[in-house]
Every structure is written in structure tokens, then in C-alpha cells.
């Protein structure tokens, strides 16, 4: 049973909801200007800049959906009939000679043009060929096994809306509609940097007090999308002047700049002051989120700025909730939230209420309704990367509750969905 703590007792008076923080993060964020035309085969993962209209119907002609015999319903007198086979119609061929306007059937194959005047197809398995004639055991319904012209798409209809990310489904229907090129938005230019005197590259040896930079590598991998043009800006020392110069230079080249570390309130956290010195803004979102409380957003020049915490799990959670929607809006997509699925807690937990907490969980079972039963196998923590390794996603524990019991329903954010833009 979920135990709810009254709001007066919860430690979240200075925070706003995650959803409100997300709306604040999107304030003033616009779609990038600029378009280009690419070949259809190169359009996957790109975002359309205008609607694409069908220049012809799909299918473009009345088409057989089965191998069988095309018939005219008017030719049936009783329930069954024996017709002479008037001609043969295969896919890709169109007869130039007229078909006699007398009772009869046309041997036809899947995808072939339905001859003019014929209005149904009877499957070959239901018929019996008798030399040059065919026994049709019943009168079919009008349009049976016929794909009428325009059944799928009518000429002039919008087949792909503006602001759609092209995937294999779009490629298929655009190819069927004879669309060789697609007008798309230009790529969003993204710069990624880390700050911290203690950081070293993965290939560098560590001296006492140093750590390898995992955040930048994680973010660069999350940003590997066709609609993004990502640049690794490297790691910057905790030098306010150097950080300010880096942001000032980046703001002229990038649409989005994402940094990690240096956004809390410590004496060595210089990001916010450096951005302001460079002429920009960067304000904490003050979201009731755990981990990830220090996440900040702002602007400098044309660039949207996103400051993520230095601890790697915090950086991941805040990227999914705040950086992801900013990137989607800049790309020209609707800035949707990560999509949860209902899951059942397979664990008991007592906690201090306050902020909504995202904890790594594994799908351990399914209940009799098919819902995932989730379990925690590691201690959570903003710096515990090992907790993510065998996890299937994040469970969201509402900040207002002080106890989770087995059987309680929680929102589950699967990594397979959340890691995609």
C-alpha cells in the first residue's frame, strides 16, 4: 500500500513539479531555421519541414488482392455458376484488347489490374477449373478481394505531416507514392562539454583524486541521431574565464550546448556565473526530481543552454526529462515526455518523501494481467553506474509517498524507449 504524506509535511516546498519544470525549460525554445532536400533513402531519422502530398492514389488502379478469378456479380443467376475463362491477367500487365461483354471470368493474379466492369475476385482455392471454364461455387460480395484505387491513399491527401521524424514506415509509403526526395529541416548543431579539474579521458591514467569522464561519452552516445550534428567540445578546467570564453564561442556555432558539472552552489561551480559573464542566462529549474536537482537551462546567442549535474545517473535522468524535450523542439518535433508503462512493485521500501525519485529497476516477472513486476537489485545513487547495467528502466516513485509495498502500481520508463529522441 502506498503511504501518502500530507503536503505540509513533505520536503518539497521550494521545488516545482517535474512537468512544470519541463515547461519552463521549453520557454523560448524554437525550431531551428533552415531546410534541405535529401534523397528518400537518406531521410530516415530526419524531420520533415513541410507536409508531403500524394501525387497519385494508392493503389493507383483497382487491384486484385488474391490469385483467383475476377467476375461480374451481374453474371450470377443462382448461387453458383460455370463461366468460360475469357482471358488471363497477371501483375504488371495491362491487356490492350477488349474483354468480351458476355458472362465469363478472368484468370487473375495478386496485384493485377481488375478489368473494367469486373467487381469481385473469388479465390482460386474455392473454384474448380474445368478446361477453359471455371466453376465458381457462390456469388461473391461486391468488392470481395478487390483493392479499389485510393483504398490506401487518395490522390492529393497528406501522407506525411510536417514535423514528422522519418522512419521505415514513412520510407515505404513515400516510395510507393513515387516520392524520390524529401524536404527536411537542417540538422540541429549540438555541442557537448564537461567541466572539472578532476576529469580525465578514458585512455588517460589517473592520478590521486582524478576520475575518468563518463558523462560526455554517455551524452555523445545518446545524441547519435541522424537529425543532430554533434560536436565534442571536450572537458574544461574549473576556470571561470576559460568557461565563459568557451560558452561565448560555442553560442555562435551551435543551436544547443549541453554541459555537465559545475552547476551546483559550491565554490568550484562556475558554469552559471561564466554564462552570465558571457552575456547569457542560466537558471536552475528547481524541479522536485531525484537525482538531478541542480539541472539548469538558459540561452546564449542563438544557443539553448542545458546544464546537467556532474553525477552520471543525475545527468542521465535530467537529460531524459529536460534536455530531450528541448532537443525535440529544436528539431521541429513535439516535445513529448518520456512515455511510461504501468508496472507493479515487487519490493517494499520506506523512504523520505519530498522529490519524485527515479530508481533503476529490472523486470523480474509478469502478473496475471501481463503487467511487468519490477524489482530493485542495487542500491540507487546518483553516482552508481553499476545500478543501470542489468536494469530495464527507471521506476518513478512519487515524492508524496513515504512507503512502497509489493503490489503497488508505479510508472516504468523503459530504457529502450526513453533513450530514443
KEKE-921235 format. One record per atom (N, C-alpha, C): x, y, z. Coordinates in steps of 0.001 Angstrom, whole numbers, plus 500000, padded with zeros to 6 digits. Layout:
// residues N
XYZ/...
***
This chain:
// residues 421
500847498811500000/500000500000500000/500881501237500000/500574502190499101/501296503455499060/500859504311500227/501811504780501026/501515505684502129/501822507102501674/500818507953501685/500953509330501208/501145510257502384/502138511119502260/502421512094503311/501728513395502963/501030514043503901/500411515340503616/501435516334503098/500991517207502185/501920518135501536/502622519042502528/501973519325503656/502611520212504624/503832519573505269/503875518242505203/504992517537505841/506086517169504860/505794517239503583/506760516807502582/507813517875502371/509033517406502123/510161518317501968/510297518742500507/509275519489500008/509378519926498622/508834521338498433/508822522120499494/508223523449499432/508935524360498440/510231524175498254/510991525068497367/511132524521495961/510459523413495646/510589522789494341/509277522903493562/509393522769492249/508212522700491382/508147521301490779/506990520938490286/506836519602489719/507738519428488502/508042518192488196/508881517900487030/508220518416485766/506906518249485653/506199518690484448/506227520212484300/506097520931485419/506196522393485359/507609522820484991/508599522136485552/509993522442485228/510271522196483752/509702521141483221/509874520849481794/509303521966480938/508141522495481306/507549523608480564/508440524844480648/509013525095481813/509938526230481944/511174526032481081/511650524803481026/512833524518480209/512577524821478742/511340524640478304/510991524844476897/510660526296476569/510560527134477577/510194528524477355/511228529217476461/510758529773475371/511637530478474445/512403529599473475/512250528284473562/512957527368472658/512166527266471352/512833527483470238/512180527482468927/512809526448468001/512103526176466921/512610525265465896/513747525949465130/514782525193464814/515888525779464058/515422526194462671/515999527275462158/515695527720460805/516608527006459819/516083526766458630/516894526139457599/516347524797457169/516359524553455845/515855523307455293/516831522785454249/516649521540453888/517413520944452802/516606519816452193/517022519399451000/516367518293450316/517324517109450262/516836515932450663/517663514731450630/516924513627449898/517691512669449390/517088511502448758/516291510709449785/515217510072449345/514365509317450256/515168508288451052/516118507642450407/516894506598451085/517783507164452181/517990508487452192/518837509117453214/518015509896454229/516688509750454211/515818510589455036/515493509993456397/515824508724456626/515458508109457895/516095508867459065/515267509160460082/515749509873461248/515762511381461116/515394511900459932/515317513342459735/513870513808459895/513678515121460052/512363515676460363/511851516483459179/510640516175458746/510062516861457593/509782518325457918/510045519211456955/509808520644457145/508488521085456534/507847520220455770/506536520524455182/505799519219454948/504494519324454791/503685518133454547/503991517579453154/503902516262453023/504139515598451741/502805515056451255/502444515447450028/501126515140449459/501257514055448403/500269513163448358/500275512078447370/499950512627445981/500830512384445025/500590512843443656/499689511895442884/499510510677443397/498567509738442787/497984508848443882/496910508158443560/496234507312444538/497055506051444803/496842505481445980/497422504183446327/496292503240446735/496138502091446088/496822501751444839/496341502647443705/497136502756442635/496766503667441544/495694503112440614/495310501857440788/494281501218439958/493573500175440801/492402499722440336/491704498637441021/492534497370440882/492801496708441982/493833495685442035/493303494428442719/493720493269442204/493321492015442835/494145491773444085/493461491354445146/494142491040446394/494473489562446514/494075488752445533/494254487307445606/494538486733444222/495137485553444202/495117484735442996/493730484108442902/493114484213441736/491774483642441610/491135484003440285/489859484328440360/489083484623439151/488267485882439380/488466486860438490/487666488077438532/486337487807437845/485274488270438490/483926488033437960/483114489307438045/481964489285437290/480989490365437393/479775489803438124/479401490438439204/478306489917440016/477018489821439200/476829490705438243/475610490701437423/475459489405436631/476577488694436426/476523487468435610/475971486274436389/475840486404437718/475340485290438512/473815485279438510/473265484096438279/471802483922438335/471442483168439599/472081482034439816/471894481277441048/473126481462441930/473233480666442977/474345480800443903/475684480442443300/475702479538442329/476950479146441687/476818479302440196/477984479291439524/477943479456438064/479212478882437463/479080478430436224/480246477992435449/480443478986434326/481650479585434304/481947480626433322/483102480189432428/483043480601431165/484246480439430340/485334481391430829/486588480961430723/487702481836431093/487998482729429895/487700484022430043/487784484956428922/489217485349428590/490066485478429592/491454485876429366/492232485675430666/493485486037430633/494377485873431788/495027487211432089/495045487614433382/495573488930433762/496602488754434873/497882489045434572/498959488937435562/499374490321436035/500049490383437183/500524491661437723/501530492298436770/501422493597436609/502350494339435763/501965494382434308/500894493711433923/500460493685432524/499068494284432410/498812495007431322/497503495593431066/497085495210429661/496006494462429562/495561493997428242/495096495177427406/495519495171426143/495109496238425224/493853495874424447/493547494571424376/492352494155423642/491148494134424573/489981494324424025/488753494379424818/488370492989425296/487827492917426494/487318491658427028/485846491567426666/485408490463426125/484007490348425688/483030490695426808/481971491392426433/480955491799427396/479889490715427530/480359489527427726/479480488378427891/479821487711429215/478885486904429794/479208486244431061/480507485449430948/481376485631431940/482654484941431934/483516485383433096/484650484721433236/485595485031434319/486968485312433733/487793486023434477/489170486324434073/490104485683435089/490990484820434605/492024484265435487/492937485414435873/493079485657437206/493781486860437659/494719486493438797/495765487303438966/496777487042439981/496939488263440887/497474488017442069/497609489074443075/498364490279442508/497788491454442698/498412492690442243/498047493088440833/497315492250440120/496957492557438733/495800493548438683/495706494247437542/494624495202437327/493298494458437180/492286494915437901/490941494372437729/490377494921436426/489971494073435496/489428494582434227/488189495439434451/487990496390433563/486844497293433663/485549496482433638/484656496806434581/483371496129434652/483344494970435620/484497494431435970/484559493323436928/484616493901438346/483929493272439290/483768493898440600/483993492970441784/484558491794441546/484883490888442645/485898489865442169/486634489267443132/487572488192442845/487252487043443787/487154485836443212/486935484638444010/488257483889444088/488669483507445299/489941482825445491/490002481546444666/491190481242444134/491340480053443294/491055478767444065/491327478795445410/491076477596446200/489598477248446285/488725478221446040/487281477996446126/486658477634444775/487473477681443752/486966477446442398/487523476121441842/486884475635440783/487333474410440117/487448474682438630/488684474590438119/488880474840436705/488487473594435910/487684473810434869/487182472725434008/487614473016432580/488870472712432257/489390473027430934/489483474524430749/488723475063429785/488706476505429523/487567477202430261/487019476545431252/485948477126432063/486297476973433527/485531477660434382/485754477585435813/484414477531436528/484324476647437501/483139476550438342/483354477433439574/482503478442439701/482536479342440854/481382478949441761/481671478485442999/480632477855443817/479621478811444444/479901480104444426/478988481050445068/479138482421444437/478125483258444651/478194484650444192/478908485470445259/480035486070444939/480788486820445949/480128488160446262/480559488760447351/480103490109447685/480786491132446787/480106492241446567/480694493303445742/482009493774446371/483071493803445577/484380494258446049/485184493216446787/484696491983446833/485425490943447551/486799490720446929/487834490790447765/489238490589447361/489666491567446268/489076492768446303/489471493837445383/490033494988446205/491216495472445833/491757496688446421/491402497827445465/490425498631445850/489995499706444968/491042500811444910/491129501475443794/492041502604443654/491729503649444723/492762504070445465/492584505047446528/492170504463447853/492041503128447938/491691502496449217/492690502842450316/493958502913449973/495013503204450942/495181504711451097/495436505400449984/495638506847449995/494965507428448766/494211508498448932/493595509158447786/494549510215447242/494448510468445958/495296511484445334/495079512838445999/496170513535446301/496097514849446938/496069514819448443/495991513627449055/495962513532450517/497359513738451095/497428514256452321/498702514369453030/499082512986453539/500239512492453122/500652511164453580/501671511238454712/502441512332454781/503351512547455912/503224514011456330/502894514226457591/502713515581458100/504060516283458277/504006517610458257/505182518397458621/505537518126460075/506831518077460375/507263517810461746/507226516347462107/507347515469461107/507394514026461365/508827513537461245/509247512683462177/510556512062462034/510405510841461144/511131510840460042/511005509782459051/511576508478459591/510782507417459516/511284506087459824/510930505152458678/511109503864458866/510929502915457773/509499502884457248/508520503169458100/507126503217457644/506922504328456638/507479505522456958/507347506646456037/508083506374454730/509269505785454851/510045505485453641/509243504574452723/508569503570453305/507798502627452490/506671503316451742/505864504127452439/504708504728451777/505138505827450809/506225506538451130/506710507563450202/507272506922448936/507949505802449090/508429505090447906/507252504613447065/506206504060447713/505023503611446978/504337504754446251/504424505958446841/503798507133446234/504695507793445194/505870507214444955/506761507759443937/507440509049444342/507757509185445635/508432510388446131/509927510096446219/510749510691445353/512177510361445348/513004511160446343/512527512363446718/513280513219447633/512334513788448692/512919514197449806/512134514718450920/512729516044451370/511847517014451619/512266518308452143/512277518212453668/513442518433454265/513591518225455701/514249519438456353/514129519494457689/514818520535458439/516311520212458519/517092521253458571/518532521032458712/518811520385460056/519981519812460159/520373519193461417/520544520252462511/520236519874463734/520455520728464895/521901520560465341/522634521667465438/524044521620465827/524142521637467355/524736520585467902/524804520407469352/526263520297469785/526623521058470816/527951520946471413/527842520364472808/528767519490473172/528740518811474465/530091519023475152/530045519456476411/531286519658477150/531113519220478598/532233518910479229/532276518594480653/533197519583481345/532911519849482614/533792520716483396/534266519967484632/535487520277485047/536006519659486269/537494519419486196/538229519918487171/539673519695487220/540016518225487401/539095517467487974/539372516065488297/539186515122487117/538646515614486009/538265514734484902/539453514392484010/539474513144483569/540444512689482581/539719511858481532/540328511749480355/539750510943479279/539895509457479627/539030508605479064/539100507176479389/540462506543479113/541217507072478127/542502506462477791/543653507001478648/543385508002479492/544449508617480268/544580507949481642/545787507819482148/545971507274483502/545485508270484541/545130507749485703/544597508591486768/545643508825487852/545750510073488275/546497510415489466/545522510434490640/546035510455491857/545141510503493023/544159511675492929/542878511395493205/541849512426493181/541208512637491828/541644511916490800/541103512099489452/540144510958489097/539231511246488179/538296510235487682/538180510361486175/537762509280485550/537514509333484117/536152509964483837/536085510762482777/534857511472482410/533905510502481701/532833510110482377/531837509214481773/530659509974481177/530384511170481710/529190511900481268/529229512273479798/530383512789479359/530458513257477975/530293512097477014/530934510970477323/530780509789476462/529329509319476437/528672509333477585/527274508914477650/526386509839476812/526578511144476960/525748512088476223/526000512009474725/527251511875474337/527549511769472903/526884510543472296/526816509449473061/526156508251472544/524641508441472496/524059509124473482/522622509398473471/522229510307472311/523158511129471867/522871512115470826/523193511625469420/523502510355469287/523788509813467954/522480509614467184/521984510701466618/520732510709465867/520967511391464520/520328510893463443/520537511500462127/520166512978462058/519212513425462895/518764514817462839/519655515759463643/520686515222464284/521595516036465079/522993516002464496/523677517148464570/525087517252464199/525831517603465480/526513516623466065/527045516747467423/528560516937467393/529028517862468200/530464518135468318/530889517949469774/531956517218469961/532547517026471286/533432518233471588/533010519062472546/533779520249472914/534809519962473998/534887518713474414/535922518319475352/535609518685476796/536629518608477621/536481518930479041/537187520251479317/536582521027480197/537093522359480519/537473522393482001/538620523010482307/539030523155483707/538073524073484454/538084523982485759/537237524836486591/537830526243486665/537845526893485521/538398528241485387/537270529129484854/536733530057485661/535583530856485223/535811531579483898/536978532163483728/537254532881482496/537278531961481282/537927530814481421/538001529852480322/536618529303479989/535812529027481007/534457528522480773/533621529571480051/533741530842480474/532980531916479825/533357532032478346/534663531970478043/535105532063476645/534593530886475831/534584529702476439/534102528517475730/532626528652475376/531832529108476322/530401529278476056/530160530384475035/530885531466475131/530704532578474207/531019532143472780/532097531390472608/532458530898471270/531434529881470766/530986529000471656/530056527948471245/528702528508470854/528289529601471486/526954530141471225/526798530635469793/527910530942469144/527820531377467753/527807530236466759/528151529037467213/528265527901466307/527189526842466510/526532526850467668/525644525738467996/524232526224468323/523287525327468084/521885525584468442/521603525160469881/522333524159470355/522182523657471721/523572523368472265/523830523791473498/525082523456474180/524713522761475487/525244521560475666/524971520775476863/526268520632477645/526213521016478924/527373520861479799/527002519969480965/528015519345481556/527799518572482779/528786519021483834/528280519093485061/529123519501486177/529148521000486358/529497521424487584/529727522833487852/528494523707487933/527300523120488174/526091523954488204/525440523993489579/526099523426490584/525532523491491923/525927524823492561/526023524874493867/526270526149494544/527608526160495277/528496525217494939/529796525168495584/530735526238495062/531826526422495759/532786527452495364/533471527133494041/533469525858493637/534108525475492388/533080525239491267/531830525659491499/530788525524490477/530649526852489744/531253526930488555/531407528213487869/530524528376486628/529767527360486266/529055527416484994/528091528594484922/527253528756485930/526225529796485873/526850531193485777/527834531451486609/528485532768486579/529196532990485247/529788531926484688/530503532058483418/529538532367482274/528378531741482273/527385532008481229/526903533452481321/526628533917482533/526186535301482709/527279536270482260/528536535965482584/529653536816482148/529767536856480631/529355535781479971/529412535728478514/528199536379477864/527254536877478680/526085537564478141/524844536707478040/524866535525478663/523719534635478576/522982534498479887/522067533560479926/521306533262481137/521381531762481403/521385531414482670/521325530007483069/520734529968484476/519531529377484572/518826529370485853/518480527951486251/518577527645487549/518193526302488000/516696526082487817/516329524870487427/514918524554487240/514192524333488555/514928523969489604/514348523708490923/513227522671490837/513486521627490068/512491520572489902/512536519611491074/511382519107491438/511289518117492522/511655516743491962/512923516586491613/513397515380490954/514626514852491682/514709513550491793/515853512910492434/516204511656491636/517455511540491184/518550512508491284/518405513589490217/519147514706490383/519173515707489331/518715517086489713/518615517386490988/518080518674491439/518767519888490817/520105519910490583/520729521156490112/520517521476488624/519795520669487875/519662520894486431/519239522328486133/519884522945485112/519644524356484779/519496524516483271/518759525551482863/518583525848481437/518717527348481222/519056527733480015/519170529147479682/519433529341478209/519911530540477855/520162530892476457/521422531747476376/522095531628475255/523230532492474948/523305532592473432/523093533815472912/523033533959471464/521893533120470915/522164532349469860/521125531500469279/521012530157470001/521911529911470945/522013528586471545/521119528437472773/520444527290472846/519795526867474082/520851526192474945/520935526586476213/521932526026477121/521261525058478085/521908523923478301/521403522916479228/522551522524480142/522401522824481432/523411522448482414/522945521234483197/523642520136483054/523284518889483731/524219518654484909/523750517918485927/524611517637487080/525832516802486695/526819516803487558/528045516057487299/527939514579487586/527105514173488541/526956512752488810/526244512078487637/526757510938487168/526294510392485893/524827509969485859/524298509353486922/522884508970486896/522005510213486929/522424511230487678/521704512510487676/521702513121486280/522846513067485615/522943513613484264/522014512877483314/521930511558483456/521063510779482580/519592511106482816/519168511123484072/517756511392484382/517354512785483895/518169513787484167/517809515145483758/517922515333482251/518803514598481597/518829514633480133/517492514159479582/516985513039480109/515743512468479591/514558513396479818/514531514079480948/513369514904481268/513452516330480746/514652516888480626/514752518305480275/515515518560478973/516624517858478754/517365518073477512/516634517470476320/516080516295476504/515383515613475408/514257516459474812/513338517040475619/512295517864475008/512827519117474333/513898519723474875/514487520890474206/515022520497472844/515731519391472783/516269518928471505/515150518625470518/514083517981470993/512974517653470095/512322518919469529/512125519927470374/511532521158469849/512460521823468847/513727521873469105/514660522477468164/514681521717466840/514482520404466908/514439519580465706/513151519770464915/512123520346465553/510838520504464888/509832519438465254/510116518663466318/509214517628466782/508430518115467996/507313517427468283/506575517738469503/507415517300470703/507607518173471695/508493517838472824/507814516940473847/507591515697473476/506873514771474346/507711514370475563/507001514025476648/507663513451477815/508066512012477512/509037511483478247/509258510034478177/507950509312478494/507667508245477774/506359507579477888/506448506413478864/505661506440479964/505731505353480940/504733504244480638/504980503075481193/504014501990481169/503713501609482611/502491501145482895/502165500766484272/502895499491484673/503466499501485848/504200498342486368/503804498119487822/504099496933488313/503746496543489670/505020496388490496/505054497030491652/506219496935492539/506353495519493074/507547494970492950/507844493661493527/508737493788494744/508721494962495371/509585495227496512/508863496139497499/509349496133498722/508873497047499762/509960498082500030/509545499305500298/510541500342500576/509923501453501411/510658501870502416/510303503058503183/511272504161502793/510760505343502558/511601506426502053/511190507750502677/512089508704502551/511775510067502981/511059510783501847/509867511281502064/509142511955500985/509774513296500639/509432513812499483/509950515115499058/509946515259497555/510891514578496885/511000514721495433/510636513410494733/510115513513493507/509878512325492701/511226511673492405/511329510383492695/512612509696492567/512558508689491424/513621508667490625/513745507713489529/514799506680489916/514359505437490056/515255504389490525/515381503308489460/516598502790489233/516762501710488252/516084500438488745/515336499796487849/514623498567488200/514769497561487059/514551496301487410/514583495222486437/513196494590486394/512761494150485208/511502493431485095/511766491995485532/511250491633486712/511522490323487294/510466489295486935/509256489765486567/508157488829486316/507032489596485627/505935488891485379/504694489491484882/503552489033485778/502594489940486046/501441489489486816/500441488827485873/499318488359486398/498381487603485558/497698488469484513/497791489804484659/497272490715483641/498334491115482620/499538490541482751/500606490825481809/501436492048482143/501128492711483258/501907493890483622/503266493489484200/504314494246483896/505632493901484434/505689494089485945/506289493116486603/506572493228488030/508038493616488161/508314494732488807/509665495294488821/510310495116490188/511635495009490153/512392494791491388/513628495668491367/514125495977492556/515371496725492700/516450495772493165/517534495684492398/518608494758492740/519879495460493184/519864496763493102/521043497523493516/520583498719494327/521478499198495152/521211500459495814/521283501574494785/520318502477494868/520314503612493949/521326504643494426/521713505515493512/522636506585493857/522995507350492613/523189508659492766/523426509493491591/524757509203490917/525658508485491596/526957508164491008/527132506671490781/526091505857490995/526209504401490889/525837503935489485/526784503937488586/526520503494487214/526211502006487138/526758501207488067/526518499764488015/525042499428488176/524275500309488814/522852500041489010/522073500058487696/522678500613486642/521996500697485350/522228499462484487/523249498667484818/523707497657483877/522671496589483574/522030496016484602/521035494986484328/519617495528484500/519489496850484618/518167497462484760/517482497541483398/516155497486483430/515359497639482205/514824499052482044/514869499816483120/514362501177483046/514353501828484413/513747503025484450/513579503754485694/512137503634486161/511943503349487451/510625503463488062/510534504828488730/509372505457488581/509163506773489190/508399506588490503/509039506966491596/508394506894492907/507933508306493264/506633508523493373/506125509880493643/506679510459494936/506986511754494905/507585512399496065/506674512459497273/505368512336497059/504433512490498177/504315511242499041/504932510118498611/504741508872499349/505959508579500219/505689507898501343/506774507528502254/506996506022502289/506109505253501616/506266503802501627/505712503210500334/506491502280499772/506052501484498633/505950500044499107/504839499381498787/504644497979499168/504469497136497914/504792495854498021/504596494933496909/503156495004496420/502998495090495118/501657495176494540/501234496583494175/501939497602494673/501617498983494301/501959499219492833/501186500079492188/501462500401490780/502391501604490691/503397501496489837/504353502573489590/504500502776488092/504926503969487704/505244504232486304/506647503711486007/506765502998484889/508047502445484451/508444503087483131/509639503637483074/510183504238481857/511263503307481313/510921502571480268/511856501605479704/513002502317478996/514218501831479195/515369502428478519/515223502338477006/514652501251476491/514545501074475048/513759502197474388/512799502768475115/512009503876474571/512588505223474967/513023505349476217/513467506651476718/514756507115476065/515612506168475643/516893506557475064/516780507051473630/515579506975473039/515385507486471684/514797508878471725/515274509744470845/514684511078470747/513337511004470038/
***
